Amino acid sequence: MYVYDEYDQKMVDERVAQYRDQTNRYLSGELPADEFLHLRLRNGLYIQRLAPMLRIAVPYGMLSSRQLRKIAHITRQYDRGFCHFTTRQNIQLNWPVLEQVPDILEELASVQMHTIQTSGNCIRNTTSDQFAAVAPDEIEDPRPWAELIRQWSTFHPEFNWLPRKFKIAVTGARRDRAAIQVHDIGIRLFEKSGQTRFEILAGGGLGRTPVIGTVIREELEPHHLLTYLEAILRVYNRYGRRDNKYKARIKILVRAMTPEVFAEKVEAEWQTLKDGSGMLSEVEIDRVKKHFTEPDYEHLDDHVPEVDDLISDSSGFGAWVKQNVKPHKKPGYCIVTLALKNTAVAPGDVTDEQLEIIADLADKYSFGEVRVTHEQNVTLADVPKKALHDLWSELATASLASPNLGLLTDIICCPGGDYCSLANAKSIPVAEAIQRQFDDLGYLHDLGEMDVNISGCMNACGHHHVGNIGILGVDKKGSEFYQVSIGGSGYEDAALAKILGPSFAQDDVPTVIQTLIDVYLNNRQEDEKFIDTYRRIGIDPYKQAVYANE
């Protein structure tokens, strides 16, 4: 993973000192609240319903065991003993004290972490595929390109006050695990005649106006990546609306201009930039790529009879391997994902003790590194197959061995009304109620892969628009209700879910989900997933079943 050089460390340390001074001036009354607001946002600090919330950047989802242990320490020392993994590969603290945030930033800087640009109208944390460099379907490792974008975009003076927040995602595999089509800019690596090329999408996003991004350039050479991104940002910065925050995102601009006109303006702007100082040299590309070399893999065999026998004989271990373990590009290794979705635990929440355990397991089984996933889980990317049973046993002891990855109860869920001041309704109790309704693992495995996403408001932090089943909290005359939609996908077959109809009371949501499942089971053909059956039969059978008695 990327390791700071002297310049990186100095930059982060100086930001800590700067923010400490800003906080002290605010607390002493020298700095007005409206001025401090913009400063704290650019350092990841929100004021939520009950307390401040601090968002910590995890560039492209990569964490070392040392960094995990530091996060565990911070949650004990400055918070309430747990943190929250988000859908954009970041970490959030829900109970920091405003006066202590500079101390937290100093602690983070000691392990090469920060909160810079995790909020505000600027370029946010660049995200990528949690299986980067290990997935068999990968064309090229996207992490060096995500790191180049991170370095280019951090403190970029021209893009520090954009019309609205801005998010970039990069994927290098055939399976889009980075959801590039619902980002402001999506980048897909592909190969042409043995050379790396980029496909560039723009104008995607969820929230109040969900939009699937549009390809604005089908092929881009690597050394032009940053100049082309700069051209996109310049066009957005110039023409994006600033009079209405609900219409300020780039997706609104692209739709208003039309993708074709937007692409033309980007192309014209790029002509003034493409051969300038922002062009990436081979030296610079190689400098960053050297940070992402392969670990010291052993020469192993995929055939491990003792593990294969245990998979066949042990229903618990076998179920976990089936759902949570994926193939690795190296023989004898596996990709293991820990599902942080136990019933009665907020999806994505992990305790300080569990963080310490994950750090120890990363050191023991996966070269001391972990990945945060878009589904609010954690991946150990390089586990020897021969060690799978030992790892599973240790995970089970720590309540981290739920064999429900990708199933109905592996719910993506925002913090909702329990924490967020923007939320119309609670999300966490709805997730728990669904998990309790579907607590039979055998039944879940029979249902197969299914994405259930819950958001507490239209900002869509739970990505409900791209859930196979999406649930949105809405305010109905002062009461909390839930709008249900179906048919969404956030992968390479990206699609926006369609709303079923009128919303439901909280207590009715599990029953509604059960009705949708029953329609699926009554109509599915052999090996069809929920999304496949929906696409074949359409929304009407589901709608008729749900509203049959109204």
C-alpha distance (Angstrom), angle and dihedral (degrees) to the residues before:
residue distance angle dihedral
M1 . . .
Y2 3.79 . .
V3 3.81 114.8 .
Y4 3.79 120.8 -158.5
D5 3.78 118.6 -111.8
E6 3.80 122.9 -150.1
Y7 3.81 91.7 -84.2
D8 3.82 93.8 51.5
Q9 3.78 92.8 49.4
K10 3.79 93.7 47.1
M11 3.80 91.3 49.6
V12 3.81 92.7 52.4
D13 3.81 93.8 43.0
E14 3.79 91.3 51.0
R15 3.81 90.6 50.1
V16 3.82 89.3 54.0
A17 3.81 91.4 52.0
Q18 3.79 90.9 46.0
Y19 3.80 93.2 51.4
R20 3.81 92.3 45.5
D21 3.80 88.5 56.9
Q22 3.82 91.6 46.6
T23 3.81 91.4 50.4
N24 3.81 92.6 48.4
R25 3.80 91.0 49.7
Y26 3.81 90.9 49.1
L27 3.81 92.7 49.1
S28 3.81 91.2 48.4
G29 3.81 91.4 51.0
E30 3.81 95.7 -112.3
L31 3.81 93.8 112.0
P32 3.84 117.0 55.9
A33 3.82 117.4 -125.8
D34 3.82 93.5 -118.3
E35 3.81 90.9 55.6
F36 3.80 93.4 44.1
L37 3.82 90.3 51.0
H38 3.81 92.9 68.9
L39 3.80 91.8 43.8
R40 3.78 95.2 51.0
L41 3.80 92.0 45.6
R42 3.79 91.0 56.4
N43 3.78 86.2 53.9
G44 3.79 93.3 51.8
L45 3.81 98.8 -104.1
Y46 3.81 119.2 138.5
I47 3.78 129.5 175.2
Q48 3.80 105.9 -128.8
R49 3.80 133.8 -175.3
L50 3.80 96.9 -76.0
A51 3.79 107.0 9.2
P52 3.80 143.3 -9.9
M53 3.80 117.4 -66.5
L54 3.80 121.3 -147.6
R55 3.81 120.2 -157.4
I56 3.80 116.3 -154.7
A57 3.80 120.3 -157.2
V58 3.79 118.6 -121.5
P59 3.82 103.0 -177.5
Y60 3.81 110.1 -136.6
G61 3.82 88.2 -18.0
M62 3.84 98.2 -72.8
L63 3.82 121.6 144.1
S64 3.77 132.6 167.8
S65 3.79 122.5 -141.3
R66 3.83 88.2 -112.2
Q67 3.79 90.4 56.5
L68 3.81 91.6 47.6
R69 3.78 90.5 53.7
K70 3.78 90.0 50.5
I71 3.82 90.5 51.7
A72 3.82 88.6 50.2
H73 3.81 89.7 52.2
I74 3.81 92.1 47.8
T75 3.82 92.6 51.0
R76 3.82 89.6 52.7
Q77 3.79 96.7 42.4
Y78 3.80 101.5 38.5
D79 3.81 107.5 16.1
R80 3.82 139.1 30.5
G81 3.79 100.6 -75.3
F82 3.80 100.8 -85.1
C83 3.79 141.8 70.1
H84 3.79 135.6 -160.3
F85 3.82 129.0 -121.2
T86 3.80 111.9 -144.6
T87 3.81 133.8 -148.3
R88 3.81 89.7 -105.7
Q89 3.81 96.4 57.5
N90 3.81 94.7 -100.3
I91 3.81 132.7 122.9
Q92 3.79 124.5 -125.2
L93 3.80 131.3 -160.5
N94 3.78 111.8 -153.6
W95 3.80 102.4 -166.2
P96 3.82 111.5 36.1
V97 3.81 118.8 145.7
L98 3.80 112.2 -121.4
E99 3.81 93.1 -132.3
Q100 3.82 91.1 54.2
V101 3.82 98.2 48.4
P102 3.85 93.2 94.0
D103 3.82 87.8 55.3
I104 3.81 89.8 51.0
L105 3.81 90.5 50.6
E106 3.81 89.9 50.9
E107 3.80 90.3 51.3
L108 3.80 90.4 49.7
A109 3.80 92.5 48.9
S110 3.81 89.4 56.0
V111 3.83 88.6 67.0
Q112 3.81 97.3 37.2
M113 3.81 96.8 -97.0
H114 3.80 132.5 123.3
T115 3.81 146.0 165.8
I116 3.81 96.8 -128.2
Q117 3.82 114.6 147.1
T118 3.79 94.7 -6.1
S119 3.78 86.5 130.6
G120 3.80 139.7 17.3
N121 3.79 131.8 62.7
C122 3.78 95.4 -53.5
I123 3.81 140.1 93.0
R124 3.81 105.9 -62.0
N125 3.79 131.8 -152.7
T126 3.83 111.1 -46.5
T127 3.80 110.3 -124.9
S128 3.78 133.3 -157.9
D129 3.81 146.7 165.7
Q130 3.81 114.7 -46.4
F131 3.82 87.7 -146.7
A132 3.82 93.0 54.9
A133 3.83 114.3 151.0
V134 3.80 93.8 6.8
A135 3.83 106.0 58.9
P136 3.82 115.6 105.5
D137 3.82 90.7 -139.9
E138 3.80 94.0 55.7
I139 3.80 120.5 122.2
E140 3.80 95.5 -171.0
D141 3.80 136.7 -11.7
P142 3.83 106.3 -94.0
R143 3.82 95.9 -163.5
P144 3.83 97.8 87.4
W145 3.80 89.5 53.4
A146 3.81 91.3 47.0
E147 3.81 88.6 50.7
L148 3.80 91.8 50.2
I149 3.81 88.7 51.6
R150 3.82 89.9 48.8
Q151 3.79 92.5 52.8
W152 3.81 92.9 44.7
S153 3.81 94.8 47.4
T154 3.82 99.8 42.9
F155 3.82 109.2 103.4
H156 3.81 90.5 -11.5
P157 3.83 98.8 171.2
E158 3.79 95.8 -149.3
F159 3.81 94.5 53.4
N160 3.80 102.4 39.6
W161 3.83 93.4 101.5
L162 3.78 106.0 37.8
P163 3.81 122.0 165.5
R164 3.85 87.7 -102.0
K165 3.79 142.0 -13.4
F166 3.80 115.5 -58.3
K167 3.81 129.3 -148.9
I168 3.81 130.5 -168.0
A169 3.82 127.6 -169.4
V170 3.80 130.1 -173.4
T171 3.81 130.5 -162.1
G172 3.77 130.8 -177.8
A173 3.80 100.2 -178.0
R174 3.78 137.7 80.9
R175 3.82 89.5 -118.6
D176 3.80 108.1 65.8
R177 3.79 103.9 -135.9
A178 3.82 91.6 158.8
A179 3.84 98.2 64.1
I180 3.80 91.6 -129.8
Q181 3.81 93.4 169.2
V182 3.81 93.1 66.4
H183 3.80 97.6 49.9
D184 3.80 130.4 92.4
I185 3.80 86.5 -112.8
G186 3.79 123.5 14.8
I187 3.80 122.2 -169.8
R188 3.80 124.3 -163.4
L189 3.79 120.5 -170.7
F190 3.79 117.3 -145.6
E191 3.77 137.5 163.6
K192 3.78 126.9 -114.5
S193 3.80 121.8 179.5
G194 3.77 89.6 -18.2
Q195 3.83 93.5 -52.3
T196 3.80 130.1 110.8
R197 3.78 115.5 -113.2
F198 3.81 134.6 174.7
E199 3.78 130.9 -132.1
I200 3.81 109.4 -155.0
L201 3.81 124.5 -151.7
A202 3.79 126.1 -175.0
G203 3.77 138.4 -175.6
G204 3.78 101.7 38.6
G205 3.77 124.2 136.4
L206 3.78 146.1 123.2
G207 3.80 127.0 -133.3
R208 3.79 123.2 90.8
T209 3.82 93.0 -15.7
P210 3.82 109.8 32.5
V211 3.81 114.8 -156.9
I212 3.80 134.9 175.2
G213 3.80 109.2 -131.9
T214 3.80 122.9 -110.9
V215 3.79 128.1 -132.3
I216 3.80 105.9 -113.6
R217 3.79 97.0 171.4
E218 3.78 122.3 25.7
E219 3.79 97.5 -165.5
L220 3.79 132.1 22.7
E221 3.79 128.9 170.6
P222 3.83 115.3 -123.3
H223 3.81 98.0 -117.8
H224 3.82 89.1 59.1
L225 3.83 96.0 52.9
L226 3.80 98.8 103.6
T227 3.80 95.9 39.9
Y228 3.80 90.4 52.3
L229 3.81 92.0 48.3
E230 3.79 88.3 49.2
A231 3.80 90.0 53.3
I232 3.82 90.7 52.7
L233 3.81 91.8 49.0
R234 3.79 92.2 47.5
V235 3.80 92.4 53.2
Y236 3.81 90.3 47.1
N237 3.80 92.5 46.1
R238 3.80 90.9 50.8
Y239 3.81 100.6 43.4
G240 3.82 104.6 23.0
R241 3.79 114.6 113.1
R242 3.80 118.4 -105.7
D243 3.80 98.2 174.0
N244 3.82 95.6 74.2
K245 3.81 121.4 32.6
Y246 3.81 90.9 -158.4
K247 3.81 89.5 61.3
A248 3.80 98.2 36.6
R249 3.81 101.7 91.4
I250 3.80 119.0 104.0
K251 3.82 90.5 -115.7
I252 3.82 88.9 67.8
L253 3.79 91.6 49.4
V254 3.81 93.7 48.9
R255 3.80 91.3 49.7
A256 3.81 92.8 46.1
M257 3.80 93.5 49.2
T258 3.83 93.4 34.6
P259 3.81 117.5 -118.3
E260 3.79 91.0 -96.1
V261 3.82 94.9 56.6
F262 3.79 91.9 41.6
A263 3.82 90.3 52.5
E264 3.81 90.3 49.4
K265 3.80 91.6 53.4
V266 3.80 90.9 47.8
E267 3.79 90.7 49.5
A268 3.81 91.4 50.6
E269 3.80 91.7 49.1
W270 3.79 91.3 46.5
Q271 3.78 92.1 57.1
T272 3.81 88.1 68.2
L273 3.81 92.0 49.7
K274 3.80 110.2 30.9
D275 3.80 99.3 89.6
G276 3.79 96.7 32.0
S277 3.80 134.0 101.0
G278 3.80 92.5 -70.0
M279 3.79 92.9 67.7
L280 3.82 112.0 114.6
S281 3.80 115.4 -117.1
E282 3.80 123.2 -148.2
V283 3.80 87.5 -115.8
E284 3.81 91.6 58.0
I285 3.80 93.6 44.4
D286 3.80 90.8 49.3
R287 3.82 91.4 47.1
V288 3.79 91.5 59.5
K289 3.80 95.7 38.2
K290 3.81 90.1 57.5
H291 3.80 88.2 68.7
F292 3.82 90.9 61.5
T293 3.79 103.1 57.1
E294 3.79 122.4 145.1
P295 3.80 117.5 -88.3
D296 3.79 119.7 -115.5
Y297 3.82 97.1 -78.2
E298 3.78 119.8 -168.9
H299 3.80 122.0 -132.1
L300 3.80 99.5 -105.0
D301 3.78 137.6 168.2
D302 3.79 122.9 -122.0
H303 3.80 88.4 -142.9
V304 3.82 107.7 82.6
P305 3.83 105.8 162.6
E306 3.82 96.5 -169.5
V307 3.83 91.5 53.9
D308 3.81 93.1 42.9
D309 3.80 89.3 52.8
L310 3.79 91.9 50.5
I311 3.81 90.6 50.0
S312 3.80 89.4 54.3
D313 3.81 95.9 43.1
S314 3.81 102.1 39.6
S315 3.78 115.8 67.1
G316 3.82 92.6 -168.0
F317 3.79 96.3 46.7
G318 3.79 92.5 38.4
A319 3.82 92.7 51.8
W320 3.81 90.5 49.3
V321 3.81 92.9 49.8
K322 3.80 90.9 48.4
Q323 3.81 94.0 53.7
N324 3.78 107.5 24.9
V325 3.81 104.3 34.8
K326 3.81 121.7 75.7
P327 3.83 132.6 -175.3
H328 3.80 119.0 -87.5
K329 3.79 127.1 -146.4
K330 3.82 90.1 -124.5
P331 3.84 118.9 72.6
G332 3.78 112.9 -110.1
Y333 3.83 95.4 20.2
C334 3.81 132.5 100.7
I335 3.79 138.3 -163.8
V336 3.81 109.9 -125.0
T337 3.80 123.8 -166.5
L338 3.79 122.5 -164.6
A339 3.82 110.8 -144.2
L340 3.81 108.8 -140.5
K341 3.78 92.6 -164.0
N342 3.79 109.3 105.8
T343 3.81 114.8 155.1
A344 3.83 112.7 -94.2
V345 3.82 91.4 23.1
A346 3.80 119.0 102.1
P347 3.83 107.0 -110.8
G348 3.78 109.3 -100.0
D349 3.80 95.5 17.9
V350 3.79 117.6 127.9
T351 3.80 128.7 177.7
D352 3.78 128.1 -127.0
E353 3.81 89.7 -110.3
Q354 3.79 91.8 51.9
L355 3.81 90.6 48.3
E356 3.80 89.3 54.9
I357 3.80 90.5 48.2
I358 3.82 92.7 49.0
A359 3.81 89.2 49.7
D360 3.82 90.6 52.0
L361 3.81 91.4 47.4
A362 3.81 90.8 48.6
D363 3.80 89.7 54.4
K364 3.78 92.2 45.6
Y365 3.79 100.5 42.5
S366 3.82 111.8 13.6
F367 3.82 114.1 37.7
G368 3.80 93.3 -92.7
E369 3.80 97.1 -68.9
V370 3.81 136.0 110.7
R371 3.82 134.4 -176.4
V372 3.80 127.8 -141.5
T373 3.81 111.7 -138.2
H374 3.80 131.2 -143.9
E375 3.80 87.5 -118.7
Q376 3.85 91.4 62.9
N377 3.79 94.3 -104.3
V378 3.82 134.0 114.7
T379 3.80 127.3 -116.6
L380 3.81 130.0 -153.1
A381 3.78 98.7 -158.7
D382 3.82 104.3 -168.5
V383 3.80 111.7 41.6
P384 3.84 118.1 153.0
K385 3.78 109.9 -123.4
K386 3.79 90.1 -131.3
A387 3.83 88.9 62.6
L388 3.82 97.5 49.8
H389 3.80 97.0 101.2
D390 3.79 93.3 47.3
L391 3.80 90.3 49.4
W392 3.80 92.1 47.9
S393 3.80 91.5 51.2
E394 3.81 91.6 53.3
L395 3.81 92.0 45.4
A396 3.80 91.4 50.8
T397 3.80 90.4 54.1
A398 3.82 89.1 53.1
S399 3.85 94.2 46.3
L400 3.81 89.6 -113.5
A401 3.81 99.7 113.7
S402 3.81 101.7 86.9
P403 3.83 105.9 153.0
N404 3.80 93.4 -149.5
L405 3.79 103.6 98.4
G406 3.80 109.5 149.0
L407 3.80 92.7 4.7
L408 3.80 129.5 116.6
T409 3.83 94.8 -86.6
D410 3.83 93.8 49.8
I411 3.79 85.7 91.0
I412 3.79 124.6 -178.9
C413 3.79 105.6 -140.3
C414 3.79 136.6 169.7
P415 3.85 119.7 -139.4
G416 3.81 88.8 -103.5
G417 3.78 125.5 179.9
D418 3.79 93.7 -19.1
Y419 3.82 88.3 74.4
C420 3.79 114.7 -2.9
S421 3.80 121.0 87.0
L422 3.82 90.6 -155.4
A423 3.79 95.8 56.8
N424 3.80 122.3 110.4
A425 3.79 92.5 -161.9
K426 3.78 144.3 7.0
S427 3.81 118.2 -87.1
I428 3.80 105.3 -178.3
P429 3.86 97.4 63.3
V430 3.82 89.7 50.2
A431 3.80 91.1 52.5
E432 3.79 90.5 49.4
A433 3.81 92.6 48.9
I434 3.81 90.8 52.6
Q435 3.79 91.1 47.5
R436 3.80 90.6 52.3
Q437 3.80 91.3 47.9
F438 3.81 90.9 53.7
D439 3.81 102.8 38.2
D440 3.82 97.3 133.4
L441 3.81 107.1 101.6
G442 3.78 92.8 -163.7
Y443 3.79 90.2 55.8
L444 3.82 91.5 46.6
H445 3.80 92.1 51.6
D446 3.80 89.8 49.6
L447 3.81 90.0 52.9
G448 3.79 89.8 53.7
E449 3.79 129.3 -162.4
M450 3.78 115.4 1.2
D451 3.80 133.5 157.9
V452 3.81 116.5 -144.7
N453 3.82 113.1 -177.5
I454 3.81 127.0 -175.6
S455 3.82 128.7 -165.2
G456 3.79 126.4 -178.5
C457 3.81 93.4 -149.3
M458 3.80 144.7 5.5
N459 3.81 92.2 -81.2
A460 3.82 83.6 83.1
C461 3.81 99.1 -146.8
G462 3.81 85.8 157.3
H463 3.83 90.7 54.4
H464 3.81 92.5 -127.5
H465 3.82 90.8 162.3
V466 3.82 91.2 68.7
G467 3.79 99.3 39.8
N468 3.79 119.2 113.6
I469 3.79 78.3 -130.4
G470 3.79 114.7 20.9
I471 3.80 125.8 -168.3
L472 3.80 122.7 -165.2
G473 3.79 125.1 -171.1
V474 3.80 112.2 -133.1
D475 3.79 134.9 -178.7
K476 3.79 113.5 -119.8
K477 3.79 111.3 -175.9
G478 3.78 91.3 -39.0
S479 3.81 95.5 -44.0
E480 3.80 128.6 106.7
F481 3.81 114.7 -111.0
Y482 3.79 133.3 165.6
Q483 3.78 130.0 -131.4
V484 3.82 114.4 -152.6
S485 3.80 125.6 -152.1
I486 3.80 132.5 175.6
G487 3.78 140.3 -161.6
G488 3.80 102.9 49.2
S489 3.80 127.8 139.7
G490 3.79 132.9 -176.3
Y491 3.79 97.8 -166.5
E492 3.81 132.2 84.7
D493 3.82 88.1 -62.3
A494 3.81 89.1 56.2
A495 3.80 116.1 -178.7
L496 3.79 136.8 162.6
A497 3.78 116.6 -119.3
K498 3.82 120.5 -117.6
I499 3.79 121.7 -126.4
L500 3.80 113.9 -112.8
G501 3.79 96.4 -149.7
P502 3.82 138.8 -92.9
S503 3.81 117.5 15.9
F504 3.81 127.8 -102.6
A505 3.79 137.4 -131.7
Q506 3.80 115.0 -104.0
D507 3.81 94.3 -107.8
D508 3.80 90.8 54.4
V509 3.81 97.0 55.2
P510 3.85 98.4 86.8
T511 3.81 90.2 50.1
V512 3.80 91.0 49.7
I513 3.81 89.9 51.4
Q514 3.80 89.9 49.3
T515 3.81 90.2 52.3
L516 3.80 91.0 51.6
I517 3.80 89.7 49.5
D518 3.80 91.4 50.0
V519 3.82 90.9 53.7
Y520 3.79 89.1 50.3
L521 3.81 93.2 49.6
N522 3.80 92.1 47.3
N523 3.80 92.4 51.6
R524 3.79 108.4 30.6
Q525 3.74 121.1 114.8
E526 3.78 124.4 -145.4
D527 3.85 112.9 -52.8
E528 3.80 92.9 -4.8
K529 3.79 117.0 149.5
F530 3.80 120.6 -141.6
I531 3.80 91.5 -100.7
D532 3.83 91.9 49.9
T533 3.79 93.2 52.8
Y534 3.80 91.0 47.3
R535 3.79 91.4 52.2
R536 3.77 91.3 50.0
I537 3.82 100.2 46.4
G538 3.81 100.7 27.0
I539 3.79 130.7 -139.7
D540 3.83 100.4 -64.8
P541 3.83 99.1 82.4
Y542 3.81 90.0 51.6
K543 3.78 92.9 46.7
Q544 3.79 93.3 48.3
A545 3.81 92.2 50.4
V546 3.80 95.1 47.4
Y547 3.81 95.8 47.3
A548 3.82 97.1 33.8
N549 3.80 95.2 119.1
E550 3.81 97.7 43.9
